[in-house]
């Protein structure tokens, strides 16, 4: 490798000269934020979930009344299927 050829390469690419940078044109106006329709839908859904109660009192009252009256029946096959489903989900 010839080191003395470095000056010739430098002259070829003119890397030793300071370069002027271009300045960006002044932008007039204000910044604008645009929210997509998906974002708006997400905000609406999030607000609806936040307003809804964690416990559905109507369901609880109905089930409680059925249990108290003795009319609430659990199907053993359905119970076993759900139990196996939960067990397999944790494996």
Backbone as JSON Lines, residues from 0, in Angstrom:
{"i":0,"aa":"X","n":[0.84,-1.17,0.0],"ca":[0.0,0.0,0.0],"c":[0.89,1.23,0.0]}
{"i":1,"aa":"X","n":[0.57,2.15,-0.87],"ca":[1.38,3.37,-0.96],"c":[0.7,4.48,-0.18]}
{"i":2,"aa":"X","n":[1.37,4.98,0.82],"ca":[0.82,6.05,1.65],"c":[0.9,7.39,0.94]}
{"i":3,"aa":"X","n":[1.9,7.56,0.08],"ca":[2.04,8.84,-0.6],"c":[0.91,9.1,-1.6]}
{"i":4,"aa":"X","n":[0.14,8.07,-1.95],"ca":[-0.99,8.25,-2.85],"c":[-2.2,8.82,-2.12]}
{"i":5,"aa":"X","n":[-2.14,8.91,-0.8],"ca":[-3.25,9.44,-0.01],"c":[-3.57,10.87,-0.4]}
{"i":6,"aa":"X","n":[-2.56,11.67,-0.67],"ca":[-2.81,13.06,-1.07],"c":[-3.55,13.12,-2.4]}
{"i":7,"aa":"X","n":[-3.23,12.23,-3.3],"ca":[-3.92,12.21,-4.58],"c":[-5.39,11.82,-4.4]}
{"i":8,"aa":"X","n":[-5.67,10.87,-3.54],"ca":[-7.04,10.45,-3.27],"c":[-7.79,11.58,-2.6]}
{"i":9,"aa":"X","n":[-7.14,12.26,-1.67],"ca":[-7.78,13.37,-0.97],"c":[-8.11,14.49,-1.95]}
{"i":10,"aa":"X","n":[-7.22,14.77,-2.86],"ca":[-7.5,15.81,-3.87],"c":[-8.63,15.39,-4.8]}
{"i":11,"aa":"X","n":[-8.68,14.12,-5.1],"ca":[-9.71,13.63,-5.98],"c":[-11.11,13.82,-5.38]}
{"i":12,"aa":"X","n":[-11.25,13.47,-4.11],"ca":[-12.55,13.58,-3.45],"c":[-12.75,14.91,-2.74]}
{"i":13,"aa":"X","n":[-11.71,15.7,-2.62],"ca":[-11.74,16.99,-1.97],"c":[-12.34,16.89,-0.57]}
{"i":14,"aa":"X","n":[-11.84,15.94,0.18],"ca":[-12.36,15.73,1.52],"c":[-11.75,16.67,2.55]}
{"i":15,"aa":"X","n":[-10.69,17.38,2.17],"ca":[-10.06,18.25,3.15],"c":[-10.73,19.62,3.23]}
{"i":16,"aa":"X","n":[-11.52,19.98,2.24],"ca":[-12.18,21.28,2.26],"c":[-13.4,21.24,3.17]}
{"i":17,"aa":"X","n":[-13.64,22.33,3.82],"ca":[-14.83,22.44,4.66],"c":[-16.04,22.58,3.75]}
{"i":18,"aa":"X","n":[-17.06,21.86,4.06],"ca":[-18.27,21.91,3.26],"c":[-19.29,22.83,3.93]}
{"i":19,"aa":"X","n":[-20.04,23.5,3.1],"ca":[-21.11,24.33,3.63],"c":[-22.36,23.47,3.76]}
{"i":20,"aa":"X","n":[-23.02,23.65,4.85],"ca":[-24.25,22.9,5.04],"c":[-25.43,23.76,4.6]}
{"i":21,"aa":"X","n":[-26.38,23.09,4.06],"ca":[-27.56,23.81,3.62],"c":[-28.5,23.99,4.81]}
{"i":22,"aa":"X","n":[-29.03,25.16,4.93],"ca":[-29.96,25.4,6.02],"c":[-31.37,25.1,5.55]}
{"i":23,"aa":"X","n":[-32.14,24.58,6.45],"ca":[-33.53,24.26,6.11],"c":[-34.32,25.54,5.99]}
{"i":24,"aa":"X","n":[-35.23,25.53,5.06],"ca":[-36.08,26.7,4.88],"c":[-36.96,26.87,6.11]}
{"i":25,"aa":"X","n":[-37.21,28.07,6.48],"ca":[-38.04,28.34,7.64],"c":[-39.46,27.84,7.37]}
{"i":26,"aa":"X","n":[-39.97,27.11,8.32],"ca":[-41.3,26.55,8.18],"c":[-42.27,27.45,8.93]}
{"i":27,"aa":"X","n":[-43.24,27.89,8.21],"ca":[-44.22,28.74,8.86],"c":[-45.43,27.9,9.26]}
{"i":28,"aa":"X","n":[-46.15,28.34,10.24],"ca":[-47.33,27.62,10.68],"c":[-47.09,26.91,11.98]}
{"i":29,"aa":"X","n":[-48.07,26.15,12.38],"ca":[-47.99,25.45,13.66],"c":[-47.98,23.96,13.43]}
{"i":30,"aa":"X","n":[-47.52,23.24,14.42],"ca":[-47.54,21.79,14.35],"c":[-48.98,21.31,14.46]}
{"i":31,"aa":"X","n":[-49.26,20.21,13.77],"ca":[-50.61,19.66,13.77],"c":[-50.52,18.18,14.13]}
{"i":32,"aa":"X","n":[-51.39,17.75,15.03],"ca":[-51.46,16.35,15.41],"c":[-52.75,15.78,14.83]}
{"i":33,"aa":"X","n":[-52.63,14.65,14.16],"ca":[-53.8,14.0,13.59],"c":[-53.91,12.6,14.17]}
{"i":34,"aa":"X","n":[-55.08,12.29,14.7],"ca":[-55.32,10.97,15.28],"c":[-56.14,10.16,14.28]}
{"i":35,"aa":"X","n":[-55.68,8.96,14.0],"ca":[-56.37,8.11,13.02],"c":[-57.72,7.65,13.56]}
{"i":36,"aa":"X","n":[-58.53,7.11,12.67],"ca":[-59.85,6.61,13.08],"c":[-59.7,5.44,14.04]}
{"i":37,"aa":"X","n":[-58.69,4.62,13.82],"ca":[-58.45,3.49,14.73],"c":[-58.11,4.01,16.12]}
{"i":38,"aa":"X","n":[-57.31,5.06,16.18],"ca":[-56.97,5.66,17.47],"c":[-58.18,6.22,18.17]}
{"i":39,"aa":"X","n":[-59.06,6.86,17.42],"ca":[-60.3,7.4,18.0],"c":[-61.19,6.28,18.52]}
{"i":40,"aa":"X","n":[-61.32,5.22,17.72],"ca":[-62.13,4.07,18.15],"c":[-61.56,3.45,19.42]}
{"i":41,"aa":"X","n":[-60.24,3.36,19.49],"ca":[-59.59,2.81,20.68],"c":[-59.88,3.67,21.9]}
{"i":42,"aa":"X","n":[-59.83,4.98,21.76],"ca":[-60.12,5.88,22.88],"c":[-61.56,5.72,23.35]}
{"i":43,"aa":"X","n":[-62.5,5.6,22.42],"ca":[-63.91,5.43,22.78],"c":[-64.11,4.11,23.52]}
{"i":44,"aa":"X","n":[-63.49,3.04,23.02],"ca":[-63.62,1.74,23.66],"c":[-63.0,1.75,25.05]}
{"i":45,"aa":"X","n":[-61.87,2.4,25.18],"ca":[-61.19,2.48,26.47],"c":[-62.04,3.23,27.49]}
{"i":46,"aa":"X","n":[-62.68,4.31,27.06],"ca":[-63.55,5.08,27.96],"c":[-64.78,4.25,28.36]}
{"i":47,"aa":"X","n":[-65.34,3.49,27.42],"ca":[-66.51,2.65,27.73],"c":[-66.15,1.57,28.74]}
{"i":48,"aa":"X","n":[-64.99,0.97,28.6],"ca":[-64.57,-0.06,29.55],"c":[-64.31,0.55,30.92]}
{"i":49,"aa":"X","n":[-63.73,1.74,30.95],"ca":[-63.45,2.4,32.22],"c":[-64.73,2.74,32.97]}
{"i":50,"aa":"X","n":[-65.81,3.05,32.23],"ca":[-67.08,3.42,32.86],"c":[-67.88,2.21,33.32]}
{"i":51,"aa":"X","n":[-67.63,1.04,32.74],"ca":[-68.43,-0.13,33.09],"c":[-67.95,-0.71,34.43]}
{"i":52,"aa":"X","n":[-68.88,-1.24,35.22],"ca":[-68.49,-1.82,36.52],"c":[-67.75,-3.14,36.32]}
{"i":53,"aa":"X","n":[-66.91,-3.48,37.28],"ca":[-66.16,-4.73,37.19],"c":[-67.05,-5.93,37.43]}
{"i":54,"aa":"X","n":[-68.05,-5.78,38.3],"ca":[-68.96,-6.87,38.62],"c":[-70.31,-6.58,37.99]}
{"i":55,"aa":"X","n":[-70.82,-7.55,37.27],"ca":[-72.14,-7.4,36.65],"c":[-73.19,-7.8,37.68]}
{"i":56,"aa":"X","n":[-73.71,-6.8,38.35],"ca":[-74.64,-7.02,39.46],"c":[-75.88,-7.79,39.03]}
{"i":57,"aa":"X","n":[-76.37,-7.57,37.81],"ca":[-77.56,-8.27,37.36],"c":[-77.33,-9.77,37.25]}
{"i":58,"aa":"X","n":[-76.17,-10.16,36.74],"ca":[-75.83,-11.59,36.63],"c":[-75.68,-12.21,38.01]}
{"i":59,"aa":"X","n":[-75.01,-11.48,38.9],"ca":[-74.78,-11.99,40.25],"c":[-76.11,-12.19,40.97]}
{"i":60,"aa":"X","n":[-77.0,-11.23,40.84],"ca":[-78.3,-11.33,41.5],"c":[-79.11,-12.52,40.97]}
{"i":61,"aa":"X","n":[-79.09,-12.72,39.66],"ca":[-79.83,-13.84,39.06],"c":[-79.28,-15.18,39.55]}
{"i":62,"aa":"X","n":[-77.96,-15.32,39.52],"ca":[-77.35,-16.58,39.96],"c":[-77.58,-16.8,41.45]}
{"i":63,"aa":"X","n":[-77.5,-15.76,42.24],"ca":[-77.72,-15.88,43.67],"c":[-79.15,-16.34,43.96]}
{"i":64,"aa":"X","n":[-80.1,-15.78,43.23],"ca":[-81.5,-16.18,43.41],"c":[-81.71,-17.64,43.02]}
{"i":65,"aa":"X","n":[-81.06,-18.09,41.96],"ca":[-81.19,-19.49,41.53],"c":[-80.58,-20.43,42.57]}
{"i":66,"aa":"X","n":[-79.43,-20.04,43.12],"ca":[-78.78,-20.88,44.14],"c":[-79.63,-20.95,45.4]}
{"i":67,"aa":"X","n":[-80.15,-19.8,45.82],"ca":[-80.97,-19.77,47.03],"c":[-82.25,-20.59,46.88]}
{"i":68,"aa":"X","n":[-82.82,-20.59,45.69],"ca":[-84.07,-21.32,45.47],"c":[-83.83,-22.8,45.15]}
{"i":69,"aa":"X","n":[-82.57,-23.17,44.92],"ca":[-82.25,-24.56,44.61],"c":[-82.44,-24.91,43.14]}
{"i":70,"aa":"X","n":[-82.66,-23.93,42.3],"ca":[-82.87,-24.17,40.87],"c":[-81.58,-24.16,40.06]}
{"i":71,"aa":"X","n":[-80.48,-23.78,40.67],"ca":[-79.22,-23.7,39.94],"c":[-78.63,-25.1,39.84]}
{"i":72,"aa":"X","n":[-78.45,-25.57,38.64],"ca":[-77.91,-26.9,38.41],"c":[-76.62,-26.8,37.6]}
{"i":73,"aa":"X","n":[-75.63,-27.56,38.01],"ca":[-74.36,-27.6,37.29],"c":[-74.3,-28.92,36.53]}
{"i":74,"aa":"X","n":[-74.08,-28.85,35.24],"ca":[-73.93,-30.05,34.43],"c":[-72.53,-30.59,34.67]}
{"i":75,"aa":"X","n":[-72.41,-31.79,35.21],"ca":[-71.08,-32.34,35.53],"c":[-70.17,-32.48,34.3]}
{"i":76,"aa":"X","n":[-70.75,-32.78,33.15],"ca":[-69.94,-32.92,31.94],"c":[-69.36,-31.57,31.51]}
{"i":77,"aa":"X","n":[-70.2,-30.54,31.59],"ca":[-69.72,-29.19,31.25],"c":[-68.63,-28.75,32.22]}
{"i":78,"aa":"X","n":[-68.84,-29.04,33.51],"ca":[-67.86,-28.68,34.52],"c":[-66.53,-29.38,34.28]}
{"i":79,"aa":"X","n":[-66.58,-30.68,33.98],"ca":[-65.36,-31.45,33.73],"c":[-64.65,-30.94,32.48]}
{"i":80,"aa":"X","n":[-65.42,-30.6,31.45],"ca":[-64.81,-30.09,30.21],"c":[-64.1,-28.76,30.46]}
{"i":81,"aa":"X","n":[-64.73,-27.88,31.21],"ca":[-64.1,-26.58,31.53],"c":[-62.86,-26.78,32.39]}
{"i":82,"aa":"X","n":[-62.95,-27.7,33.34],"ca":[-61.82,-27.97,34.22],"c":[-60.62,-28.49,33.42]}
{"i":83,"aa":"X","n":[-60.86,-29.41,32.51],"ca":[-59.78,-29.93,31.66],"c":[-59.22,-28.85,30.74]}
{"i":84,"aa":"X","n":[-60.11,-28.01,30.24],"ca":[-59.69,-26.91,29.36],"c":[-58.73,-25.97,30.09]}
{"i":85,"aa":"X","n":[-59.08,-25.62,31.32],"ca":[-58.21,-24.74,32.14],"c":[-56.9,-25.44,32.48]}
{"i":86,"aa":"X","n":[-56.98,-26.73,32.81],"ca":[-55.79,-27.49,33.15],"c":[-54.81,-27.54,31.98]}
{"i":87,"aa":"X","n":[-55.32,-27.78,30.77],"ca":[-54.47,-27.87,29.59],"c":[-53.91,-26.51,29.2]}
{"i":88,"aa":"X","n":[-54.6,-25.44,29.53],"ca":[-54.11,-24.09,29.21],"c":[-52.88,-23.75,30.05]}
{"i":89,"aa":"X","n":[-52.76,-24.32,31.25],"ca":[-51.63,-24.03,32.14],"c":[-50.44,-24.91,31.89]}
{"i":90,"aa":"X","n":[-50.57,-25.93,31.07],"ca":[-49.46,-26.86,30.83],"c":[-48.46,-26.29,29.88]}
